[in-house]
Amino acid sequence: MSPSRSRPRVAVVGLGLIGGSLARALTRAGYSVVGVDRPAAARAAKTARAVARTAASIDDVLALSDILVLAAPPAVNLRLLRRVARSARPGLVVTDVGSVKGPIGREADRRGLAFVGGHPMAGNERSGFAASSAGLFRGRAWILCPGRRAAAGAVAAIGRLARAAGARPVRMSAAEHDRTVAFLSHAPQLVSWALLDAARADPVARRRLAVAGPGFAGMTRLAASPRALWRDILAQNRRETARAVAAITRALRRRR
């Protein structure tokens, strides 16, 4: 970063709920943000003044960015990371906002990237730029999982980015992250789907779903989350999620 600029230049690749919210929050905090996404999402972000400018391809922003944020679905982020590794300039700090840290962290280490895995513990069941909000991360934890090539300055830069978005950085290893979020995020998603599926499968309950109170609504809210995205997340954290589901099943048996 040039000494004449007080804040790094940030490129956000993927302007959905999380990427769009981050772009909004960083722009509000005074960062210069470039958004990369399909034309419709990019236009929406530019119209909303969530970004200073847009680009059609990740290749268009690598040379002019200090921080690159991968905010696409996890499997797409892995493909993008490999692409970035081929042409990343020295000094570029790469981070992501995905829900699983092990696979992308290992890939970044193999590719020799200065990578700081990130996971803002915020979100909801909606998707797309229209669902984004500058206040989404306010008061939330933002987990940082530095890779082997991430120097202290890179970790500090992503910590500042998280704080600028209103979050509080929390550092942990990728393994600890993936085990923790299996309980805090991934298993709850499965439980939400399972409860709704079970109620709909029961011949009596399914006719009376309209009388459900806030408890059922709260427990099944996550069932409206994008299925394709969650299949990707759960596939990447399959082992830890299975461990969490087994623990929940044992706890349910003890409670009966």
Sequence and secondary structure as in RCSB ss.txt:
>XXXX:A:sequence
MSPSRSRPRVAVVGLGLIGGSLARALTRAGYSVVGVDRPAAARAAKTARAVARTAASIDDVLALSDILVLAAPPA
VNLRLLRRVARSARPGLVVTDVGSVKGPIGREADRRGLAFVGGHPMAGNERSGFAASSAGLFRGRAWILCPGRRA
AAGAVAAIGRLARAAGARPVRMSAAEHDRTVAFLSHAPQLVSWALLDAARADPVARRRLAVAGPGFAGMTRLAAS
PRALWRDILAQNRRETARAVAAITRALRRRR
>XXXX:A:secstr
  TT SS EEEEE  SHHHHHHHHHHHHTT EEEEES HHHHHHHHHTTSSSEEESSGGGTGGG SEEEE S HH
HHHHHHHHHHHH  TT EEEE  S  HHHHHHHHHHT  EEEEEES   S  SGGG  TTTTTT EEEEEE TT 
 HHHHHHHHHHHHHTT EEEE  HHHHHHHHIIIIIHHHHHHHHHHHHHHHSTTGGGGGGG  HHHHHHHGGGGS
 HHHHHHHHHHTHHHHHHHHHHHHHHHHHH 
